[in-house]
Amino acid sequence: NFCTWLVDKRRLDHHPLKGLKRPKVQHGKKPTLTADECGKVLTHAGARQATLAVMIFAGVRPSELTETRLIYGHRALVRVEGGKLKGRANRVTPMLPALRAYLADADNPVQVPPLTRYEREQIGTAAGITWKPDICRHTYISHRLQLAQNDALVAREAGTSEGIIYRHYHGLKTPAEARQWEKLRPAKS
């Protein structure tokens, strides 16, 4: 750095920063929804309930929705091929039972329509939730991590690194909270 260069050129007698330690960067925990908040948001989503369920139970970003395919069968999957993948070709996430229930309620679509930021905020306001960027994705990752107890698996499903998972998502949810989240189902009509 510049100070080292000044010492090397004998412009300074000693390095003024020698002995100082770098401050530790605090990596913030991501904002998430509780299972109750997920239930409220999904209830207030109306015709967009399937879209929100894909975001909450598969960790799909809003920008990825147009390139997300829902594959049904014995091993039901959510295949994400677009959006903000940061260099990753694509990813596959299992279709969790809660998501299958919400999609069955919507006649098992192969794709869901995207939600605009305005629509997400309107649904959040109706549910009494302050909408934060990627809150559905953070909700999925934190609950899924607690259930799977496998950083590598959740990182692969979410299309991110194990380091990100470890720094931002460990300890956000308790086992009881994760079980409550995975048991969410649409209200009977």
N, C-alpha and C positions, 0 to 999 in steps of 0.2 A: 504494500500500500504506500501511500504518499509519505507517511511518517518514516517508514523503513527506508525509503529512498533518501530522505533528508539525512538520516543517521549515516547511511552508507556514503553519502557525499560530504559528510562532516559539516553539515549545516546545523545539525542539532547534536548535543552531547549525548542525549539518551532519548529513547522512544517514549513519548508522553503517555502512551496507552499501555505500556508494559505493566503487567500485573492485574490489569482490569479483566474481569470476566464478562462475557456476553450475557445479556439478560436472557432468561428462559422465555421463549415464546409460548404463550398460553394458547393452545388450540381449543377453541370453543366447542362446546357440545352443540349439536345441531337441534333446532327446534323440532318437536314432534307432536303428534296428536295422541291423546289417550284413546283407549278403546271406546269409551263413552263419546268422546268428540268425533271419532270416526263414524260411529253409529248416527250421531246427529247430522253430520255432513252428508252421509249417504242418504239419510231420510229426506233431507231438504234438497237433494240433487234432482229429484223428479225424473224427467226423461234422460238426464245425464248420469244416472246412477251407475250404469255399467262402465262408463268412461272413468268416473271417479274410483270405482272399485278396482279397475286395472291399475290406476295410479297408486292406490293405497295398498293393494295386495300383490303387486308385481314390481313396484318401484319404478314405474315408467315415468319419465319426465314429460311435461306437456309438449316439448318439441319433438318427442319421439312417437307420439300417438299416431301420426299419419303413416308411419312405417312399422307399426306393430301389428303382428298377425296372431290370432288366437287359434291354436291347433287343438282340436278335441280328439278324444279316443282314450285308449287304456292309459297312456302317459300324456295327459293333457299338458300343453306347454304354452308359454307366451314367448314369442320370438320378436326381438327388437332389432331392427336393421337400420335405423336412421337417427336423425336428431343430433344430439350433442355427445356422440360416443367417444370423442377425444382420441381418434386414431384406431379404435377397436373396430373390427369388421362388423360384428354383431354379437348378440348374446341371447341365451335361452334361459328362461326362468320357469320353474314348475308352476303349474296352475294350482295354487293352493285350494283346499276345499271351500274356504270362505269365498274366494273369487269365483269358483265354479258355481256356487249357489247364486251369487249376484248375476252372473252371466246367464245361467239357466232361467232366471227370472226375466231376462231380456231376450229370450229365445235364442240363446247361444250364437251371438254374432261372431263373424270371423275377424271383424275389425270394429273399433268404436270411433265415433267422431271426436275430433279434438275439442278441448275446452279453452276458450280465450281467458286471459287473465281477468278480464271484467267478469266473466261468468263464474270463475272460481271465487273471486272476491264476493260476488253476490250470494253465492251458496254459503260461503263462510259467514257472511253477515247474518243471513237468515238462520244459521245454526248457532250464532253467538260466538263464532271463532274468528280470531284475527289471522288472516291468511298470510303466511310467510313463503318466500320462494322455495320451491322444492320440498315443502313440508310433507307431502304425501310420500315422496321418495325416502326422506329421512325416517318417516314413520315405518315404512316397510323395512328398511335396513335394520333399524334398531330392534324391532320386534322379531324379525327373521333371525338376526344374530343371536338373540336370547333363546330362541327355539332350537336352532341348528347347532349352536355352540361350535361353529367352524368358520373362522375368519376367511380362509381361502375359498370355501364354497360360496359364502355370501358375497365376497368380493367379485367372484366370477359371475354370479347371478346379477349383481348390480352394475357390472362393467366398470369396476374401479380397482384400486390396489388394496392389498391387505394392510398396508401402512395407514391408509385413509380410514379403513374400517376400524383399526385399532385405536387411532388417535381420536376419532370423532364419535364412535358409536358404542364403545364398551361401557357397560354399566348404566345405560340410559333407561332400560326397562328391566323390571323384575320378572322372574318366571311367571308369577301370577298375572301380571299385566299382559305378558305375551300370550298366555293361554286365553285370557279374556278376548284379546284382539283376534286370535285365530278362530274363535267360536262365533264371531259376528255373522249374522245371516240377515237376509232381507225380511222385512215385516210381511206377514201373511196378508194377502189382499182379501 
